[in-house]
């Protein structure tokens, strides 16, 4: 009879344990990869820092942030990762505006999906 109590307890606890473990099984989000994909999607160009001098130069740029700079009298937007990919992304003002537009649209889509999931009319 003791084994029946153990089986009953297991049957009650098993679904909860399964759901808890399933929630933990989701792949971790790689924020850097997401940003790099967004930059490429907006038209930024990937540049490799393939020499120690280039790595040293990009390490002076604020890391993993889009920054505005003037290079040879031209406005450019840069995103650098000196320790990870040892690279930087370079874009124009138009690329930066496209990046912002893409981010705005993605957030709007997320809100739409959230509302749809909640079965509520957002208006």
N, C-alpha and C positions, 0 to 999 in steps of 0.2 A: 504494500500500500504506500510505502514511503516514496517509491519510484513514481507513482501516479501523481503525488504532490509536486515532485520535481518537474515532471513533464508539464503539469498544469502551469507551474510558475514559468517554465521556459516558454510555453506557448503565449503567455501573457507578456513576457518581457521581450521576446524575440522581435516582434515588429518594431518596437521602439528602438531597440539596439540597431536593427537594420537601417532604419531611417537616420539615426544619428551617424552611423558610419557612412552612409551614402552621402550625407551632407558634407562630410569631411573629405570625401574622395574627389571633389572637384579639383581640377588642375589649378595651380596657383596662377595668378595674373602677373604677367611680366609687363610692368608699366613702361619700361624702357623700350621694349619691342613695340608696344602699342604706339608710343610717341614716334618712333622711327617710321612705322607704317603710315602714320598720319602725315609726317613730313614729306615722305615720298609721294603720298596721295595728293599733296598740295603742290607738288612740282619742285620741291627742294632737291638739290643734287648732293649725292653722297661723295665725300672726299676722304680718302685714307690718309692718316698720318703715318707714313711708312718710313720715316727717318726719326732719329732722336730729336733733331732740331724741330721738326714739325710737331712732334708730341709735346715738346716743351712750349711751343707757341700756342697750341690749342689748350694747354693746361692753364694758360693765363685767362682764357675766356671763362665766364661763369658757366659751370658745368650743368648740363641737362636742363637748360633754360634757353628759350629763344631770346636772343639779344640783337639789338640794332647796332650796326657799326658802319663806319665810313672807310672804304678801302679804295685807294687811288681816286678819291673824289666821288665815289659811287656808293649809294646806300645799299647795304646788304643786310640780310638777317641770317644769324648763325645759331646753331645748336651743336654743342660739343660734348664728347664723352672721351676724355683722355685716358681713363683707366679701363673702361669696358671694351668698347669696339676699337678704340684708338682711331677715332674718326670724327668728322664733323659734317654737318649738313649746311649747305649754303643756298640761300634763296633771295629772291627779289621782293620788293614791296608787294607786288601782285601775288607772289607765292604766299606771303604772310597773310594777306587778306583772304586768300583761298583757304588757308589753314583755319583761320577764325570762322569763316563761313561753314566749313566742313564740321568744325566742332559744334557750332550752333545747331546745325541740322541734326547732328548725332544726338545732342541733348533733347531736341524736339522729338526725335523718333523714340528716344527712351521714355519720355513723358507719355507719348501716345501709347506705347506698348504697356506702360504701367497702368494707364487708365483702362485699356482694353482688358488687362488681366484682372482688374478690380471690378469689371462689369459695370462701370459707371460711365455716365456721359459727362465729359469734362466741361460741357457748356451748361 
